[in-house]
Amino acid sequence: MSETAIRPAVITGIIPDSIAAEIGFSPGDRLVKINGQKPRDLIDYQFLCADETLDLEVLDVKGKSHQIEIEKDYDEDLGLEFETALFDGLIQCNNKCPFCFIDQQPPGKRESLYFKDDDYRLSFLYGSYLTLTNLTTKEWDRIAQMRLSPLYVSVHATEPEIRSQLLKNQRAGEIMNQLAWFQSHRLEIHAQVVLCPGINDGAHLDRTIRDLASFHHGDTPAVASVAVVPVGLTRFRPNLTELAPVTPEIARVIIAQVESLQQEFRNQFDSTFVWLADEWYLIAGVELPPSDYYEDYPQLGNGVGSIRRFLDEFAQEIAAWEMTAIDPPRTCTWVVGNAVENAFKPIVDQLNQLPGLQVNLVAIASQYWGQQMTVTGLVTGQDLLAELPGRDLGDCILIPSVMLKHDEAKFLDDVTIAELAEKFQVPLIPVSGIPDFLEKLGENRAGS
């Protein structure tokens, strides 16, 4: 992208007691240049700001230009927060994967739900997955020069014809050469395989995992880890017949197949290397692996070990609560997706042993998405409207924050927390993480 297409970076926040706060930056100011260069994104900003002497060109909220000179310690942060991590625009996806969640949504919702990103910078900064099909030579060079590693790559299949079929893109067949490029530059990726029954399973899955394992060697393995994730389908997908859902029988077959490979890799690499997303065990109705199975949780963002970690963190946090009464007594409704119902029942049983506390678990299969098994992050406001009326909701409804837009109290279907609270006449309280969950449950706890 040309320099003239790089927009000034809009500043949305200033960290208190920072250099930016001392200088007097305000939300709405725009950063144009750092030492004569226009930053393309947050990566450029962080790199350029590592210098001890900075010359900033800034536009204030009225559009007036300012030149600001700063002397600071090396790598000291300025304390600026931005509207977006990408100042030159989002790199759009050029694939047409039939399992893409963006295409499995109904029309007419907020515009941001339909953005298809395939941007290597978001992968580096936030761990989002990309396919590598749209990178130019200039972008490959930048990844190498700036050592943007690890990246997170949606592989799905290593056989060119299978991957091209899944991504609906002939460039998708270049994946093995691209992995070799990462190896030659001593850069890492974490890979994911979205498994679609009848397309990339069976011998194709075995081939894919073994191909990826061939790049797992040396001090800096090109493929650091692999996650196998079941395809998620909704009733809104354009072609209802192209993909088949994962059944409990299929899940048990995949678990057995991958566990056999895991044992082989533990002997070869002293690492499991390839992991199954929690959903496989939930769909199959089998127990989740123990904590040590997940090693250092390299694929946590892909739902690999997130439930086990949640259970472990709960066990640690709840220990300090034992025999501590809730006074006055408190009843709470806790809403989750039904995929985690069996895993979370022991938590609810333990909570309900605490004097004065009653937690009612409501595990929802989403009618909105047309799913028989639903992860918590996909539960919508309309699902709550369908499931909660007629229940004793108690003093509050606890909503995991993963159900909501990251910067607004709104579900995927655009229903708001305020609308539901008015409907149910009970507060809806978003919770994020175990400490926050327990804090909201125990607001009346003695001594809190």
C-alpha positions as CSV (number, residue, x, y, z in Angstrom):
1,M,0.0,0.0,0.0
2,S,1.4,3.5,-0.9
3,E,2.3,6.0,1.8
4,T,-0.4,8.3,0.7
5,A,-3.0,5.6,1.5
6,I,-1.8,5.3,5.1
7,R,-4.3,7.2,7.3
8,P,-3.2,9.1,10.4
9,A,-3.6,6.9,13.5
10,V,-6.6,8.0,15.6
11,I,-5.8,8.2,19.3
12,T,-8.7,7.0,21.5
13,G,-7.0,6.9,24.9
14,I,-4.1,8.1,26.9
15,I,-2.7,6.0,29.8
16,P,-2.5,8.0,33.0
17,D,0.9,9.2,34.2
18,S,2.4,8.3,30.8
19,I,4.6,10.4,28.5
20,A,1.6,11.2,26.4
21,A,-0.4,12.3,29.4
22,E,2.4,14.6,30.5
23,I,2.6,16.2,27.0
24,G,-1.1,16.7,26.9
25,F,-2.4,14.4,24.1
26,S,-6.2,14.1,23.9
27,P,-8.6,11.5,22.5
28,G,-9.3,12.4,18.9
29,D,-5.7,13.6,18.1
30,R,-4.1,11.9,15.1
31,L,-0.6,10.6,14.8
32,V,0.8,11.3,11.3
33,K,4.5,10.5,11.4
34,I,7.2,9.2,13.7
35,N,10.7,10.4,12.8
36,G,9.5,11.2,9.3
37,Q,7.8,7.9,8.7
38,K,4.1,7.1,8.5
39,P,3.4,4.1,10.7
40,R,1.3,1.6,8.8
41,D,0.0,-0.2,11.9
42,L,0.7,-0.9,15.6
43,I,3.8,-3.0,14.6
44,D,5.4,0.0,12.9
45,Y,4.4,2.3,15.8
46,Q,6.0,0.0,18.4
47,F,9.1,-0.4,16.3
48,L,9.6,3.3,15.6
49,C,8.8,4.3,19.2
50,A,11.6,2.1,20.5
51,D,14.1,5.0,19.7
52,E,15.2,7.3,22.6
53,T,14.6,10.4,20.5
54,L,11.3,10.9,18.7
55,D,10.0,13.6,16.4
56,L,6.2,13.3,16.1
57,E,3.9,15.0,13.6
58,V,0.4,15.2,15.2
59,L,-2.9,16.6,14.1
60,D,-5.0,17.8,17.1
61,V,-8.8,17.4,17.3
62,K,-9.2,20.7,15.4
63,G,-6.9,19.6,12.6
64,K,-4.0,21.8,13.5
65,S,-0.6,20.3,12.9
66,H,2.0,20.0,15.7
67,Q,5.7,18.9,15.8
68,I,6.6,17.3,19.1
69,E,10.1,16.3,20.1
70,I,10.4,13.6,22.9
71,E,13.4,12.2,24.7
72,K,12.8,9.0,26.6
73,D,14.3,5.7,27.7
74,Y,14.8,3.1,25.1
75,D,11.6,1.0,24.6
76,E,9.7,3.3,27.1
77,D,6.0,3.3,26.0
78,L,4.4,6.6,25.1
79,G,1.1,5.6,26.6
80,L,-1.1,6.1,23.5
81,E,-4.1,3.9,22.6
82,F,-5.5,3.8,19.1
83,E,-8.8,3.3,17.4
84,T,-7.5,0.3,15.5
85,A,-4.2,-1.7,15.2
86,L,-4.2,-1.2,11.4
87,F,-3.7,2.4,10.2
88,D,-3.6,1.5,6.4
89,G,-6.8,-0.7,6.4
90,L,-7.6,-4.3,6.8
91,I,-6.3,-7.0,4.4
92,Q,-9.4,-8.8,3.2
93,C,-9.8,-12.5,2.8
94,N,-9.8,-13.8,-0.8
95,N,-11.1,-17.3,0.0
96,K,-14.6,-18.7,0.0
97,C,-14.4,-21.4,2.6
98,P,-17.9,-23.1,3.0
99,F,-17.4,-23.3,6.7
100,C,-16.5,-19.6,7.2
101,F,-18.5,-18.3,10.1
102,I,-18.9,-14.9,8.5
103,D,-20.9,-16.5,5.7
104,Q,-23.0,-18.5,8.2
105,Q,-24.7,-15.4,9.7
106,P,-28.1,-13.9,8.8
107,P,-28.0,-10.6,6.8
108,G,-28.9,-7.3,8.3
109,K,-26.8,-7.2,11.4
110,R,-24.1,-4.7,12.4
111,E,-21.5,-4.2,9.6
112,S,-18.5,-5.3,11.6
113,L,-19.9,-8.9,11.8
114,Y,-19.3,-9.3,8.0
115,F,-15.7,-8.2,7.9
116,K,-13.5,-11.0,6.5
117,D,-10.0,-10.4,7.6
118,D,-7.0,-12.5,6.5
119,D,-4.3,-10.1,7.9
120,Y,-0.9,-11.3,9.0
121,R,-0.5,-8.3,11.3
122,L,-3.6,-9.3,13.4
123,S,-2.2,-12.8,13.5
124,F,1.0,-11.6,14.9
125,L,-0.5,-9.1,17.4
126,Y,-3.6,-11.0,18.6
127,G,-3.3,-14.6,17.4
128,S,-6.0,-14.6,14.8
129,Y,-5.7,-17.1,12.1
130,L,-4.9,-16.4,8.5
131,T,-4.5,-18.6,5.3
132,L,-1.4,-16.9,3.7
133,T,-3.2,-16.9,0.3
134,N,-3.2,-13.1,-0.2
135,L,0.3,-12.1,0.8
136,T,2.4,-10.1,-1.7
137,T,6.2,-10.4,-2.0
138,K,6.5,-7.1,-0.1
139,E,4.5,-8.5,2.8
140,W,6.5,-11.8,2.9
141,D,9.6,-9.6,3.0
142,R,8.3,-7.6,5.9
143,I,7.4,-10.7,7.9
144,A,11.0,-11.9,7.5
145,Q,12.7,-8.5,8.1
146,M,10.7,-7.7,11.2
147,R,10.7,-11.3,12.5
148,L,6.9,-11.4,12.9
149,S,6.7,-14.7,14.6
150,P,4.8,-16.7,15.6
151,L,1.9,-16.4,13.1
152,Y,-1.3,-18.5,13.4
153,V,-2.2,-20.3,10.1
154,S,-5.3,-22.1,9.0
155,V,-3.9,-25.0,7.2
156,H,-6.9,-27.5,7.1
157,A,-5.1,-29.8,4.6
158,T,-1.6,-30.0,3.1
159,E,-2.6,-31.8,-0.1
160,P,-2.9,-29.0,-2.7
161,E,-6.2,-30.3,-4.2
162,I,-7.9,-30.8,-0.8
163,R,-6.8,-27.4,0.5
164,S,-7.8,-25.6,-2.7
165,Q,-11.2,-27.3,-2.5
166,L,-11.7,-26.2,1.0
167,L,-10.6,-22.6,0.5
168,K,-12.0,-22.3,-3.0
169,N,-8.7,-20.7,-4.0
170,Q,-6.0,-22.2,-6.3
171,R,-3.3,-20.3,-4.4
172,A,-4.2,-22.4,-1.3
173,G,-2.3,-25.3,-2.8
174,E,1.1,-23.6,-2.1
175,I,1.0,-24.3,1.6
176,M,3.9,-26.8,1.8
177,N,6.2,-24.4,0.0
178,Q,5.1,-21.6,2.4
179,L,5.8,-23.8,5.4
180,A,9.3,-24.4,3.9
181,W,9.7,-20.6,3.7
182,F,9.0,-20.3,7.4
183,Q,11.5,-23.0,8.1
184,S,14.2,-21.4,6.0
185,H,13.7,-18.1,7.8
186,R,13.6,-19.7,11.2
187,L,10.1,-18.3,11.9
188,E,7.3,-20.2,13.7
189,I,3.6,-20.8,13.1
190,H,0.9,-22.4,15.1
191,A,-1.4,-24.4,12.7
192,Q,-5.1,-25.2,12.8
193,V,-7.1,-27.8,11.0
194,V,-10.9,-27.3,10.8
195,L,-12.1,-30.8,10.2
196,C,-14.9,-31.3,7.7
197,P,-16.2,-34.9,7.7
198,G,-15.9,-36.5,4.3
199,I,-13.4,-33.9,2.9
200,N,-10.2,-33.6,5.0
201,D,-10.7,-36.4,7.5
202,G,-9.4,-40.0,7.5
203,A,-6.3,-40.5,5.5
204,H,-6.2,-36.8,4.5
205,L,-6.1,-35.8,8.2
206,D,-3.3,-38.3,8.8
207,R,-1.4,-36.9,5.9
208,T,-1.9,-33.3,7.0
209,I,-0.7,-33.9,10.6
210,R,2.3,-35.9,9.5
211,D,3.2,-33.2,6.9
212,L,3.0,-30.5,9.6
213,A,5.1,-32.7,12.0
214,S,7.8,-32.8,9.4
215,F,8.4,-29.1,10.1
216,H,8.6,-29.6,13.9
217,H,12.3,-29.9,14.5
218,G,15.3,-27.8,15.5
219,D,15.6,-25.0,18.0
220,T,12.9,-23.0,16.2
221,P,10.5,-25.4,14.6
222,A,8.5,-23.9,11.7
223,V,5.3,-25.6,13.0
224,A,5.3,-25.3,16.8
225,S,1.9,-26.9,17.3
226,V,-1.3,-28.0,15.6
227,A,-5.0,-27.8,16.7
228,V,-7.7,-30.0,15.2
229,V,-11.1,-28.2,15.5
230,P,-14.5,-29.6,14.5
231,V,-16.4,-27.7,11.7
232,G,-19.1,-25.5,13.2
233,L,-22.3,-25.2,11.1
234,T,-25.4,-22.9,11.4
235,R,-28.7,-22.9,9.6
236,F,-27.7,-19.7,7.7
237,R,-24.9,-21.2,5.7
238,P,-25.4,-20.7,1.9
239,N,-24.9,-24.3,0.8
240,L,-26.7,-26.6,3.3
241,T,-25.5,-29.9,1.6
242,E,-21.8,-29.2,1.0
243,L,-20.8,-29.9,4.6
244,A,-21.8,-32.5,7.1
245,P,-21.9,-32.0,10.9
246,V,-19.7,-33.7,13.4
247,T,-21.7,-36.4,15.2
248,P,-20.7,-38.2,18.4
249,E,-19.6,-41.2,16.4
250,I,-17.4,-39.1,14.1
251,A,-15.9,-37.3,17.2
252,R,-15.0,-40.6,18.8
253,V,-13.2,-41.8,15.6
254,I,-11.3,-38.5,15.3
255,I,-10.2,-38.7,19.0
256,A,-8.9,-42.2,18.6
257,Q,-7.1,-41.3,15.3
258,V,-5.4,-38.2,16.8
259,E,-4.6,-39.9,20.1
260,S,-2.6,-42.6,18.2
261,L,-0.6,-39.8,16.5
262,Q,-0.1,-38.0,19.8
263,Q,1.5,-41.0,21.4
264,E,3.8,-41.3,18.4
265,F,4.8,-37.7,18.6
266,R,5.4,-37.8,22.4
267,N,7.9,-40.6,21.7
268,Q,9.5,-38.7,18.8
269,F,9.4,-35.0,20.0
270,D,8.8,-35.4,23.7
271,S,5.7,-33.3,23.0
272,T,2.1,-34.0,22.1
273,F,2.4,-31.5,19.2
274,V,-1.1,-32.0,17.9
275,W,-4.1,-31.3,20.1
276,L,-7.9,-31.7,19.9
277,A,-10.2,-28.8,20.6
278,D,-12.3,-29.3,23.7
279,E,-15.4,-29.6,21.5
280,W,-14.4,-33.1,20.3
281,Y,-14.6,-34.5,23.8
282,L,-17.9,-32.6,24.5
283,I,-19.5,-33.9,21.3
284,A,-18.2,-37.4,21.9
285,G,-19.4,-37.3,25.5
286,V,-16.0,-38.4,26.9
287,E,-14.0,-37.0,29.8
288,L,-11.6,-34.1,29.1
289,P,-7.9,-34.9,29.3
290,P,-6.0,-33.9,32.5
291,S,-4.1,-30.6,32.9
292,D,-0.6,-31.9,32.2
293,Y,-1.8,-33.2,28.8
294,Y,-2.0,-29.6,27.5
295,E,1.7,-28.8,28.3
296,D,2.0,-25.0,28.1
297,Y,-1.4,-24.6,26.4
298,P,-0.1,-23.5,23.0
299,Q,-3.5,-23.6,21.4
300,L,-5.6,-22.1,24.1
301,G,-7.1,-19.5,21.8
302,N,-8.4,-22.3,19.6
303,G,-10.4,-23.8,22.5
304,V,-7.7,-26.4,23.3
305,G,-7.7,-26.8,27.1
306,S,-9.8,-23.8,27.9
307,I,-12.4,-25.8,29.9
308,R,-9.7,-27.7,31.8
309,R,-8.0,-24.5,32.6
310,F,-11.3,-23.0,33.7
311,L,-11.9,-26.0,36.0
312,D,-8.4,-25.8,37.5
313,E,-8.7,-22.0,38.1
314,F,-12.1,-22.5,39.7
315,A,-10.7,-25.1,42.1
316,Q,-7.9,-22.8,43.2
317,E,-10.2,-19.7,43.7
318,I,-13.1,-21.5,45.4
319,A,-10.8,-22.9,48.1
320,A,-10.8,-19.6,49.9
321,W,-14.6,-19.5,49.9
322,E,-15.4,-22.7,51.8
323,M,-17.8,-22.2,54.7
324,T,-18.1,-18.5,54.0
325,A,-21.8,-17.6,54.1
326,I,-23.7,-15.4,51.6
327,D,-25.9,-13.1,53.7
328,P,-28.6,-12.2,52.8
329,P,-29.0,-15.3,50.7
330,R,-28.6,-14.9,46.9
331,T,-29.9,-16.9,43.9
332,C,-28.2,-16.4,40.5
333,T,-28.9,-17.8,37.1
334,W,-25.8,-18.7,35.1
335,V,-26.2,-19.0,31.4
336,V,-23.8,-21.0,29.2
337,G,-23.9,-23.0,25.9
338,N,-25.0,-26.6,26.4
339,A,-21.7,-27.9,25.0
340,V,-20.2,-27.3,28.5
341,E,-23.2,-28.4,30.6
342,N,-21.7,-31.7,31.8
343,A,-18.3,-30.2,32.5
344,F,-19.8,-27.3,34.5
345,K,-22.3,-29.3,36.6
346,P,-19.6,-30.2,39.3
347,I,-18.9,-26.5,39.6
348,V,-22.5,-25.7,40.2
349,D,-22.8,-28.5,42.7
350,Q,-19.9,-27.2,44.7
351,L,-21.2,-23.6,44.6
352,N,-24.6,-24.7,45.9
353,Q,-22.9,-26.2,49.0
354,L,-22.0,-22.7,50.1
355,P,-24.4,-21.3,52.8
356,G,-26.8,-18.8,51.3
357,L,-25.9,-19.3,47.7
358,Q,-28.1,-20.9,45.0
359,V,-26.8,-21.1,41.4
360,N,-29.1,-22.3,38.7
361,L,-27.3,-23.4,35.5
362,V,-29.1,-22.8,32.2
363,A,-27.3,-24.5,29.4
364,I,-28.7,-23.4,26.0
365,A,-28.7,-25.1,22.6
366,S,-29.0,-22.2,20.2
367,Q,-32.3,-22.0,18.2
368,Y,-31.0,-18.9,16.6
369,W,-28.1,-20.7,14.9
370,G,-30.0,-24.0,14.5
371,Q,-27.5,-26.0,16.5
372,Q,-28.0,-29.0,18.8
373,M,-24.8,-28.3,20.6
374,T,-23.6,-24.7,21.1
375,V,-20.5,-23.2,22.6
376,T,-21.0,-20.4,25.1
377,G,-19.7,-17.6,22.8
378,L,-22.5,-18.2,20.3
379,V,-25.4,-17.9,22.6
380,T,-27.5,-15.0,21.5
381,G,-30.0,-12.6,23.1
382,Q,-32.8,-14.3,21.1
383,D,-31.8,-17.6,22.7
384,L,-32.1,-16.1,26.1
385,L,-35.5,-14.7,25.2
386,A,-36.6,-18.2,24.1
387,E,-35.2,-20.1,27.1
388,L,-35.5,-18.0,30.2
389,P,-39.2,-16.9,30.4
390,G,-41.1,-18.9,33.1
391,R,-37.9,-19.7,35.1
392,D,-37.1,-18.5,38.6
393,L,-34.2,-16.2,37.6
394,G,-33.4,-15.2,41.2
395,D,-31.5,-12.0,41.9
396,C,-29.4,-11.8,38.8
397,I,-28.5,-13.5,35.5
398,L,-24.7,-14.0,35.0
399,I,-23.7,-13.7,31.3
400,P,-20.1,-14.8,30.2
401,S,-18.6,-11.8,28.5
402,V,-17.6,-14.0,25.5
403,M,-21.3,-13.8,24.4
404,L,-21.0,-10.0,23.9
405,K,-19.4,-7.6,21.5
406,H,-16.0,-6.7,22.9
407,D,-16.7,-3.0,23.4
408,E,-20.5,-3.0,23.9
409,A,-23.1,-4.9,25.9
410,K,-24.6,-6.4,22.7
411,F,-25.0,-10.1,21.6
412,L,-24.2,-11.4,18.1
413,D,-27.8,-10.9,17.1
414,D,-27.6,-7.2,18.2
415,V,-30.0,-7.8,21.2
416,T,-28.6,-5.7,24.1
417,I,-28.2,-6.4,27.8
418,A,-30.5,-3.5,28.6
419,E,-33.3,-4.9,26.5
420,L,-33.1,-8.3,28.2
421,A,-32.9,-6.7,31.7
422,E,-36.1,-4.8,30.9
423,K,-37.8,-7.9,29.6
424,F,-36.9,-10.1,32.6
425,Q,-36.9,-7.5,35.3
426,V,-33.6,-9.0,36.6
427,P,-30.1,-7.5,36.2
428,L,-27.9,-9.2,33.6
429,I,-24.3,-9.1,34.7
430,P,-21.4,-9.8,32.3
431,V,-18.6,-11.8,33.9
432,S,-15.0,-12.3,32.6
433,G,-12.8,-15.0,34.2
434,I,-13.1,-16.9,37.4
435,P,-12.3,-14.1,39.9
436,D,-14.9,-11.8,38.3
437,F,-17.4,-14.7,38.2
438,L,-17.0,-15.5,41.9
439,E,-17.0,-11.8,42.9
440,K,-20.3,-11.3,41.2
441,L,-21.7,-14.4,42.8
442,G,-20.6,-13.5,46.2
443,E,-21.5,-9.8,46.4
444,N,-23.3,-10.5,49.7
445,R,-20.5,-12.7,51.1
446,A,-19.6,-12.1,54.7
447,G,-16.3,-10.3,54.9
448,S,-16.2,-9.4,51.2
